[in-house]
């Protein structure tokens, strides 16, 4: 039994010529031709069949296969490479050619699906970006137009409108600043200044920094019992401070009234530590979890905008930690709360 994967142009032609020669020999013998005549007829028919078969296969199959290769291969072969492929290297069988074409088709299909996903993401990002910029810009425009139209004469109204315009200006500045931060992190231009520090001390500093905001909702911020033992980590302290501020700030925004924000710190092995920030707030639905680290992604757009923020905080956290060679993830249950966990490198001894 022959293996079809080894069928080359020469081999197929040989099989055809051998079959034709055998048929010619049988016919010559039936017609009573002598041994010499039968041999000459058999060899002649086999030779002609081989030449014709080789020509036809090369013309109608492999030349078309070559056109397919020219289409699916992105690199152009030199004259020398074409000579080696045609005359020196063994030719591929039709099965092998078929497999290559199928692989190429699957690869192209994957590329198209990825391009479609990226295009959808790009459109959504631009729509969100446009909305985030337009909202404060139009608000500022509205306040100023009202003042120009005569409201400026009323001192109380004037002060209120100017204050609101200033707040929206600040929001624009924060948005531009956050976008610039992400751009620098993605491009690798953001330098990291590594140092050893106790992560519990930094967490307590962040709790103190945000104490005015958390006290409004009477939220208790604490380090989990059993996690007080100082753990020394090696990272850019100010960047990790930024990560913690974003996470604790989010926890206070979406946390429960008179609830708590709890920080947990664990050594996962000899080289890494896991830091978790947990709240007992509204939680995040499971379908939103894979996308919460995308820029401007909001699980509840109207509610998130009323609470405030640029929609870039978690994206910045992700990029900062990736710049450290670490990762961040989230787990959540609606109505129970959310936990954000990220890893850091332990201090070098």
LINZI-V412025 format. One record per backbone hydrogen bond with DSSP energy under -0.5 kcal/mol. CO is the residue of the C=O (numbers start at 1). NH is the residue of the N-H. Records with the same first field share a line. If there is no record, write none. Layout:
# LINZI-V412025
CO = NH + NH
This chain:
# LINZI-V412025
2 = 4
3 = 6
4 = 7
6 = 8
8 = 12
9 = 13
10 = 14
11 = 15
12 = 16
13 = 17
14 = 18
15 = 19
16 = 20
17 = 21
18 = 22
19 = 23
20 = 24
21 = 25
22 = 26
23 = 27
24 = 28
25 = 29
26 = 30
27 = 31
28 = 33
29 = 32
34 = 38
35 = 39
36 = 40
37 = 41
38 = 42
39 = 43
40 = 44
41 = 45
42 = 46
43 = 47
44 = 48
45 = 49
46 = 50
47 = 51
48 = 52
49 = 53
50 = 54
51 = 55
52 = 56
53 = 57
54 = 58
55 = 59
56 = 60
57 = 61 + 62
58 = 63
61 = 65
62 = 66
63 = 67
64 = 68
65 = 69
66 = 70
67 = 71
68 = 72
69 = 73
78 = 82
79 = 83
80 = 84
81 = 85
82 = 86
83 = 87 + 88
84 = 88 + 89
93 = 97
94 = 98
95 = 99
96 = 100
97 = 101
98 = 102
99 = 103
100 = 104
101 = 105
102 = 106
103 = 107
104 = 108
105 = 109
106 = 110
107 = 111
108 = 112
109 = 113
110 = 114
111 = 115
112 = 116
113 = 117
114 = 118
115 = 119
116 = 120
117 = 121
118 = 122
119 = 123
120 = 124
121 = 125
122 = 126
123 = 127
124 = 128
125 = 129
126 = 130
127 = 131
128 = 132
129 = 133
130 = 134
131 = 135
132 = 136
133 = 137
134 = 138
135 = 139
136 = 140
137 = 141
138 = 142
139 = 143
140 = 144
141 = 145
142 = 146
143 = 147
144 = 148
145 = 149
146 = 151
147 = 150 + 152
150 = 153
151 = 154
153 = 155
154 = 158
155 = 159
156 = 160
157 = 161
158 = 162
159 = 163
160 = 164
161 = 165
162 = 166
163 = 167
164 = 168
165 = 169
166 = 170
167 = 171
168 = 172
169 = 173
170 = 174
171 = 175
172 = 176
173 = 177
174 = 178
175 = 179
176 = 180
177 = 181
178 = 182
179 = 183
180 = 184
181 = 185
182 = 186
183 = 187
184 = 188 + 189 + 190
185 = 188
189 = 191
192 = 194
193 = 237
195 = 235
197 = 199 + 233
198 = 202
199 = 203
200 = 204
201 = 205
202 = 206
203 = 207
204 = 208
205 = 209
206 = 210
208 = 211
210 = 214
211 = 215
212 = 216
213 = 216 + 217
214 = 217 + 219
215 = 218
217 = 258
219 = 221
220 = 261
222 = 263
224 = 227
231 = 199 + 233
232 = 347
233 = 197 + 235
235 = 195 + 237
236 = 240
237 = 241
238 = 242
239 = 243
240 = 244
241 = 245
242 = 246
243 = 247
244 = 248
245 = 249
246 = 250
247 = 251
248 = 252
249 = 253
250 = 254
251 = 255
254 = 282
256 = 259
259 = 220
260 = 280
261 = 222
262 = 278
263 = 224
264 = 276
266 = 268 + 274
271 = 346
272 = 268 + 269
273 = 275 + 344
274 = 266
275 = 342
276 = 264 + 278
277 = 340
278 = 262
279 = 338
282 = 335
285 = 288 + 289
286 = 289 + 290
288 = 291 + 292
289 = 292
291 = 294
294 = 297
300 = 304
301 = 305
302 = 306
303 = 307
304 = 308
311 = 296
312 = 316
313 = 317
314 = 318
315 = 319
316 = 320
317 = 321
318 = 322
319 = 323
320 = 324
321 = 326
322 = 325
327 = 343
329 = 341
331 = 339
333 = 336 + 337
337 = 333
338 = 279
339 = 331 + 341
340 = 277
341 = 329
342 = 275
344 = 273
345 = 234
